[in-house]
Amino acid sequence: MFEWKSEFSVNIVSIDAQHQTLFRLAEDLYQAMSRGQAKQAMAKILDRLVQYTTMHFAHEERLLKLHRYPDFAAHQAEHEALTARVRQFQADFQSGKVNMTVQVLHFLKDWLEKHIKHSDQRYSPFLKQRAVA
């Protein structure tokens, strides 16, 4: 369900590698759900997702800010909204809402496909012009 494809590439090695890790985290959740183990896996996967997205967004934002990406504020706002949503999923799960696996999977699919293919793809030519590899 969560398969990395070349169409997701922003052609920046560090960012593509991080995006691939996010795809693997989403696939881990999907596989756990398929095996009927989503409840057991959810806490660990949500923790990893919160930690990893925080690190990934910080890396992306450092590059965008360093190179004065003109849409930096809008991109950063998208990151903040995505981070808030992941943290809300984590809080909901910790408070006992266990029937949320499908919601999280839909969110991840939407995020990975739309954010990467649209928002992240927009900064790719800008950073490539500045020799970011």
NUKENU-708266 format. One line per field, with one value per residue: residue in three letters; x, y, z of N, C-alpha, C in turn. Coordinates in steps of 0.001 Angstrom, whole numbers, plus 500000, padded with zeros to 6 digits. Each point is the difference from the previous one (the first is absolute). Layout:
zaza	(ALA;...)
nxx	(X;...)
nyy	(Y;...)
nzz	(Z;...)
caxx	(X;...)
cayy	(Y;...)
cazz	(Z;...)
cxx	(X;...)
cyy	(Y;...)
czz	(Z;...)
END
This chain:
zaza	(MET;PHE;GLU;TRP;LYS;SER;GLU;PHE;SER;VAL;ASN;ILE;VAL;SER;ILE;ASP;ALA;GLN;HIS;GLN;THR;LEU;PHE;ARG;LEU;ALA;GLU;ASP;LEU;TYR;GLN;ALA;MET;SER;ARG;GLY;GLN;ALA;LYS;GLN;ALA;MET;ALA;LYS;ILE;LEU;ASP;ARG;LEU;VAL;GLN;TYR;THR;THR;MET;HIS;PHE;ALA;HIS;GLU;GLU;ARG;LEU;LEU;LYS;LEU;HIS;ARG;TYR;PRO;ASP;PHE;ALA;ALA;HIS;GLN;ALA;GLU;HIS;GLU;ALA;LEU;THR;ALA;ARG;VAL;ARG;GLN;PHE;GLN;ALA;ASP;PHE;GLN;SER;GLY;LYS;VAL;ASN;MET;THR;VAL;GLN;VAL;LEU;HIS;PHE;LEU;LYS;ASP;TRP;LEU;GLU;LYS;HIS;ILE;LYS;HIS;SER;ASP;GLN;ARG;TYR;SER;PRO;PHE;LEU;LYS;GLN;ARG;ALA;VAL;ALA)
nxx	(500824;501074;500025;501288;499741;500637;498706;500371;500987;500697;500680;499751;501185;500360;499304;500439;501162;499790;499605;501011;500656;499434;500294;501196;499988;499503;500917;500839;499366;500048;501236;500220;499336;500685;500932;499194;501139;499086;499149;500633;499919;498774;500172;500641;499096;499027;500649;500267;498724;499661;500856;499641;498719;500192;500770;499129;498962;500710;500347;498785;499514;501020;499812;498697;500235;500948;499183;499338;499441;499473;499644;501094;499401;499554;501206;500563;499028;500251;501302;499723;499193;500928;500938;499184;499730;501282;500288;498987;500433;501202;499535;499298;501064;500804;498958;500345;500123;499576;498804;501260;500303;498765;499618;500863;499589;498752;500239;500673;499064;499061;500611;500356;498826;499157;500484;500438;498934;499483;499912;500458;499226;499265;500586;499762;499369;499379;499949;499531;499345;499879;500000;498792;500770)
nyy	(498804;499976;500175;500140;501078;499912;499934;499389;499678;500675;498893;499892;499440;500961;500818;499506;499893;501205;500403;499300;500550;501143;499659;499642;501130;500629;499411;500297;501167;500136;499544;500804;500931;499677;499977;501045;500664;500732;499503;498848;500192;500449;499711;498904;499713;500366;499369;498978;500050;500225;499120;499126;500304;500076;498924;499325;500493;499778;498840;499714;500424;499321;499024;500018;500091;499083;499441;500479;498820;500551;498716;500388;501156;499919;499637;500903;500787;499468;500154;501199;500125;499474;500710;501027;499609;499773;501135;500462;499330;500435;501213;499899;499451;500917;500702;498992;500897;498773;500390;500320;498721;499805;500804;499393;498826;500439;500473;498898;499281;500762;499968;498726;499732;500691;499888;498764;499486;500770;500088;498781;499560;500912;499548;498846;500591;500648;498910;499337;501134;499743;498973;499930;499048)
nzz	(500000;500752;498705;500252;499298;498854;499777;501120;499190;500925;499737;501290;499967;500823;499245;498849;500603;500469;498817;499542;501001;499656;498754;500463;500698;498964;499254;500986;500065;498697;500048;501034;499335;498928;500957;500152;499794;499403;500881;499878;498711;500220;501267;499659;499092;500815;500975;499180;499674;501254;500468;499084;500085;501296;499958;499261;500652;501097;499480;499568;501156;500535;499120;500207;501295;500017;499129;501035;500222;498910;499923;500642;500227;498769;499578;500749;499585;498808;500223;500454;498965;499204;500595;499986;498770;499747;500613;499264;498935;500312;500230;498886;499428;500544;499557;499203;499076;499994;499655;499881;499870;499585;501009;500770;499522;500040;501210;500319;499435;500526;501174;499989;499505;500725;501216;499847;499390;500919;501300;500258;499052;500619;501114;499440;498991;500982;500761;498956;499759;501273;499167;500539;500499)
caxx	(499176;500894;501172;500753;500117;500853;499208;500044;501340;500259;501365;500946;500264;499658;498551;499409;500247;499085;498652;499903;499810;498601;499202;500174;499222;498587;499826;500034;498677;499080;500259;499514;498549;499659;500200;499162;500867;500133;499929;501288;501046;499659;500745;501391;500048;499694;501186;501018;499514;500162;501434;500600;499497;500620;501356;499934;499546;501072;501015;499456;499871;501351;500409;499165;500329;501378;500017;498983;498875;498989;498761;500391;498990;498862;500440;500160;498647;499521;500692;499423;498677;500202;500536;498899;499079;500661;499995;498623;499799;500736;499258;498755;500317;500403;498828;499149;499288;500772;499449;500379;501018;499605;500166;501432;500447;499511;500758;501359;499953;499709;501156;501158;499777;499721;501027;501246;499840;499612;500748;501441;500438;500129;501297;501080;500794;500639;501208;500932;500689;500999;500947;499736;499900)
cayy	(501196;501158;499632;501128;500005;501095;501230;500714;500535;501429;500006;500439;498697;499916;500116;498777;498919;500208;499693;498540;499509;500272;498985;498736;500079;499836;498599;499205;500089;499268;498567;499624;499959;498823;498820;500122;500399;501457;500571;499793;500718;501411;500895;500059;500654;501414;500616;500136;500980;501338;500297;500079;501162;501175;500066;500199;501362;500922;499913;500665;501437;500580;500185;501023;501297;500305;500421;501064;499544;501058;499525;499337;500138;499132;498613;499773;499905;498650;499094;500167;499368;498554;499603;500094;498869;498775;500074;499761;498552;499401;500319;499228;498600;499903;500188;498828;499853;498968;499705;501119;499566;500349;501455;500297;499543;500937;501233;499787;499867;501326;500845;499596;500220;501393;500937;499768;500181;501360;501028;499764;500084;501416;500562;499225;500747;501131;499522;499460;501149;500440;498890;499134;498650)
cazz	(500000;500094;499229;499456;498536;499560;499856;501273;500201;499835;499463;501024;500602;501422;500166;499463;500963;501127;499529;499912;501365;500350;499313;500724;501240;499624;499595;501239;500608;499132;500166;501341;499911;499192;500843;501186;501110;499949;501350;500645;499277;499833;500892;499533;498687;500201;500620;498950;499036;500592;500051;498674;499263;500605;499464;498549;499699;500390;498943;498811;500270;500023;498605;499368;500597;499600;498595;499870;499184;500098;500627;501248;501058;499686;500142;501435;500564;499682;500916;501339;500001;499953;501306;500974;499763;500481;501466;500444;499919;501110;501219;499959;500274;501401;500855;499922;498727;499310;498674;499153;499052;498638;499892;499909;498685;498986;500180;499503;498539;499474;500277;499225;498576;499648;500454;499276;498546;499637;500726;499956;498601;499629;500381;499391;499001;500670;500695;498995;499404;500969;500096;501153;499438)
cxx	(500869;501321;500647;500101;500824;499240;499963;501334;500040;501434;501011;500189;499533;498487;499300;500185;499061;498565;499805;499803;498563;499062;500097;499221;498518;499724;500034;498630;498985;500177;499512;498477;499554;500120;499121;500782;500164;500014;501355;501101;499809;500842;501433;500094;499692;501174;501080;499602;500167;501474;500577;499504;500600;501402;499974;499593;501066;501086;499547;499965;501353;500474;499226;500344;501396;500053;498915;498881;498843;498686;500272;498895;498810;500374;500151;498628;499384;500641;499404;498635;500128;500517;498908;499047;500598;500009;498592;499653;500664;499251;498701;500256;500352;498818;498987;499190;500787;499508;500315;501016;499659;500145;501460;500531;499548;500755;501400;500035;499791;501220;501165;499805;499833;501112;501283;499839;499656;500879;501511;500536;500190;501362;501163;500786;500759;501297;501013;500768;501119;500980;499848;499775;499426)
cyy	(501261;499647;501260;499834;501221;501317;500819;500710;501513;500210;500680;498791;499910;500036;498760;498834;500123;499698;498486;499381;500237;499003;498661;499996;499792;498555;499073;499998;499211;498486;499506;499898;498753;498711;500025;500432;501507;500612;499886;500852;501513;500934;500188;500764;501485;500731;500238;501068;501423;500393;500222;501204;501281;500200;500325;501431;501029;500020;500744;501513;500689;500280;501133;501397;500454;500566;501022;499636;500987;499573;499294;500043;499077;498530;499640;499856;498626;498979;500077;499326;498476;499484;500023;498827;498699;499986;499772;498520;499307;500233;499210;498541;499809;500160;498867;499836;499029;499718;501115;499633;500423;501503;500367;499581;500945;501323;499861;499905;501365;500917;499644;500272;501476;500952;499828;500317;501431;501040;499808;500081;501457;500572;499296;500776;501172;499562;499428;501132;500504;498879;499186;498604;499003)
czz	(500000;499330;499434;498488;499612;499861;501291;500222;499781;499490;500912;500906;501451;500212;499451;500969;501196;499592;499898;501377;500459;499318;500730;501309;499717;499601;501209;500672;499183;500174;501362;499990;499235;500797;501248;501230;500087;501393;500705;499353;500009;500866;499504;498679;500126;500644;498952;498996;500521;499995;498604;499219;500554;499430;498504;499651;500367;498920;498747;500193;500075;498577;499332;500515;499562;498578;499677;499020;500157;500658;501323;501056;499761;500186;501479;500668;499703;500944;501398;500093;499987;501338;501063;499848;500514;501531;500561;499935;501189;501318;500069;500349;501475;500952;499851;498732;499126;498586;499019;498932;498574;499777;499795;498630;498894;500070;499403;498475;499349;500142;499082;498518;499665;500407;499183;498515;499614;500706;499889;498569;499561;500383;499310;498942;500615;500670;499012;499310;500897;500337;501278;499433;500971)
END
